[in-house]
């Protein structure tokens, strides 16, 4: 494997991670609750990437080539999960927003400290999600993401040098490890950044609005994927 190929692969990964996608909005929404939950979500995301990497390395990417129906089912499940995830985020955010308005109104009547209300709601939001649920959310967000599957199945092999001294399997293993390491670094930095901003702008209303934005973005991504599948189905059978 040449140095140029490895550097090019690293640049592709860095740019790909920086582009907002389902994984970005997923981890942002979770990290707004707490830094710890964000890190577990990041671990789940990278576990999903690891699974796609193993699929690519062992050659079962043939699913996409030779069994188009099975691949369409994977895409359908992925888009449905994104819609479900968007529903969970938005329903939780709207419920907490309603509760927040009630508490603010009550505080104005009783003279209660609004900062204390914000702090209490922040603790409740963190406690409402377990670390396992955060991990599971990240894992399914990536393992059911058809774009992640397509990327690993089509882009990864382009960086394998068939004339190199290293075997193809070893080259793909190195590329997958680099992908995982860069992904862990990226999501960890993002988690700390989102957590810092959530503490800096500690208003519960601000955090809830950010969650709503993330939820609506996931909803749009899921609808676009579903619409694309519907259009492909229409062109294929009608």
C-alpha positions in Angstrom: 0.0 0.0 0.0 1.4 3.4 -1.0 1.7 6.3 1.3 -0.4 8.4 -1.1 -3.3 6.0 -1.0 -3.3 5.9 2.8 -3.2 9.7 3.0 -6.0 10.0 0.4 -8.1 7.5 2.4 -7.6 9.5 5.6 -8.7 12.7 3.8 -11.8 11.0 2.5 -12.7 9.8 6.0 -12.1 13.2 7.6 -14.3 14.9 5.0 -16.9 12.2 5.1 -17.2 12.4 8.9 -17.4 16.2 8.8 -20.4 16.2 6.5 -23.6 16.3 8.5 -25.6 13.1 8.1 -27.8 10.8 10.2 -24.9 9.9 12.5 -24.1 13.6 13.1 -27.6 14.5 14.1 -28.0 11.4 16.1 -24.9 11.9 18.3 -25.6 15.7 18.6 -29.1 15.0 20.0 -27.7 12.4 22.5 -24.7 14.6 23.5 -27.1 17.4 24.5 -28.3 15.3 27.3 -24.8 14.5 28.7 -21.2 14.0 27.6 -21.2 10.4 28.9 -24.2 9.5 26.9 -22.6 11.1 23.8 -19.5 9.0 24.2 -21.5 5.8 24.4 -23.5 6.8 21.3 -20.1 7.4 19.6 -19.1 3.9 20.6 -22.3 2.6 19.1 -21.8 4.5 15.8 -18.3 3.1 15.4 -19.4 -0.4 16.2 -21.8 0.0 13.3 -18.9 1.1 11.1 -16.9 -1.9 12.3 -19.7 -4.2 11.2 -19.8 -2.6 7.8 -16.0 -2.9 7.6 -16.2 -6.6 8.3 -18.9 -7.0 5.7 -16.6 -5.3 3.2 -13.5 -7.3 4.2 -15.1 -10.7 4.0 -16.6 -10.0 0.6 -20.3 -10.3 1.4 -20.8 -6.9 -0.4 -22.0 -9.2 -3.1 -25.4 -8.7 -1.5 -25.6 -5.3 -3.2 -24.4 -6.8 -6.5 -26.2 -10.1 -6.8 -29.3 -9.8 -4.6 -30.8 -6.4 -5.3 -34.0 -7.2 -3.5 -32.1 -8.0 -0.2 -30.2 -4.7 -0.5 -33.5 -2.8 -1.0 -34.8 -4.4 2.1 -31.7 -3.2 4.0 -32.3 0.3 2.7 -36.0 0.2 3.6 -35.2 -0.9 7.2 -32.6 1.8 7.5 -34.9 4.6 6.3 -37.6 3.4 8.6 -35.3 3.3 11.6 -34.2 6.9 10.9 -37.9 8.0 10.9 -38.4 6.1 14.1 -35.4 7.7 15.7 -36.6 11.1 14.6 -40.0 10.4 16.2 -38.3 9.4 19.5 -36.2 12.6 19.5 -39.0 14.9 18.6 -41.7 13.4 20.8 -39.2 13.6 23.8 -38.2 17.2 22.9 -41.8 18.4 22.6 -42.9 16.7 25.8 -40.0 18.3 27.7 -40.8 21.6 26.0 -44.4 21.5 27.2 -43.2 20.6 30.7 -40.6 23.5 30.6 -43.3 26.0 29.7 -45.4 24.8 32.6 -42.5 25.1 35.0 -41.5 28.5 33.8 -45.1 29.7 34.2 -45.2 28.3 37.7 -41.8 29.9 38.5 -43.1 33.3 37.5 -45.9 32.9 40.0 -43.9 31.5 42.9 -40.7 33.5 42.3 -38.6 30.3 41.8 -35.1 30.5 40.3 -35.2 29.7 36.6 -31.6 28.6 36.6 -32.4 25.9 39.1 -35.2 24.7 36.9 -32.8 24.5 34.0 -30.3 22.5 36.0 -33.0 20.1 37.3 -34.3 19.5 33.7 -30.7 18.9 32.5 -30.3 16.2 35.1 -33.7 14.6 34.3 -32.8 14.6 30.5 -29.5 12.8 31.3 -31.2 10.3 33.6 -34.0 9.6 31.1 -31.6 7.7 28.8 -29.3 4.8 29.9 -25.8 4.4 28.6 -26.9 1.1 26.9 -29.7 2.9 25.1 -27.3 5.6 24.0 -25.0 3.0 22.6 -27.8 1.1 21.0 -29.1 4.3 19.3 -25.7 5.0 17.8 -25.2 1.4 16.7 -28.5 1.1 14.9 -28.2 4.5 13.4 -25.1 3.3 11.5 -25.6 -0.4 11.0 -29.0 0.4 9.3 -27.6 3.3 7.4 -27.5 2.3 3.7 -25.1 5.2 2.9 -22.5 3.7 5.4 -22.9 0.3 3.8 -22.5 1.7 0.2 -19.4 3.7 1.3 -17.6 0.7 2.8 -18.7 -1.6 -0.1 -17.7 0.7 -3.0 -15.2 3.3 -1.8 -13.0 1.1 0.4 -11.8 -1.3 -2.3 -10.7 1.7 -4.4 -7.8 2.3 -2.0 -6.5 -1.3 -2.2 -3.3 -1.6 -4.3 -3.3 -5.0 -6.0 0.4 -4.7 -6.8 1.5 -4.0 -3.3 3.5 -6.4 -1.2 0.8 -6.5 1.4 -2.1 -8.9 0.8 -5.5 -7.4 -0.1 -6.9 -8.6 3.2 -4.2 -6.9 5.2 -4.6 -3.6 3.2 -8.3 -3.6 3.8 -7.7 -4.4 7.5 -5.4 -1.4 7.8 -7.8 0.9 6.0 -10.7 -0.2 8.3 -8.6 0.4 11.4 -7.6 3.9 10.2 -11.3 4.5 9.5 -12.3 3.4 13.0 -9.6 5.5 14.7 -10.4 8.6 12.8 -14.1 8.1 13.5 -13.5 7.7 17.2 -11.5 10.9 17.3 -14.1 12.8 15.3 -17.1 11.7 17.4 -15.3 12.2 20.7 -14.3 15.8 19.8 -17.9 16.5 18.6 -19.3 15.0 21.8 -17.1 17.3 23.9 -17.9 20.3 21.8 -21.7 19.8 21.9 -21.5 19.1 25.7 -19.5 22.3 26.2 -22.0 24.4 24.2 -24.9 22.8 26.1 -23.2 23.9 29.4 -22.2 27.3 28.0 -25.7 28.0 26.9 -27.3 26.2 29.8 -30.9 27.3 29.0 -33.1 24.2 28.8 -35.1 25.9 26.1 -31.9 26.2 24.0 -31.0 22.6 24.4 -34.5 21.4 23.5 -34.6 23.6 20.4 -31.3 22.0 19.3 -32.7 18.6 19.8 -35.7 19.5 17.7 -33.5 20.7 14.9 -31.6 17.4 15.0 -34.8 15.5 15.1 -36.2 17.3 12.1 -33.0 16.8 10.2 -33.2 13.1 10.8 -36.8 13.1 9.7 -35.8 14.8 6.4 -33.0 12.3 5.8 -35.3 9.4 6.5 -38.1 10.8 4.2 -35.6 11.5 1.4 -34.3 7.9 1.6 -37.8 6.6 1.7 -38.8 8.8 -1.2 -35.8 7.6 -3.3 -36.7 4.0 -2.6 -40.3 4.6 -3.6 -39.2 6.3 -6.9 -36.8 3.4 -7.7 -39.6 0.9 -7.0 -42.0 2.9 -9.3 -39.4 3.0 -12.1 -38.7 -0.7 -11.8 -42.2 -2.1 -11.7 -44.3 0.5 -13.4 
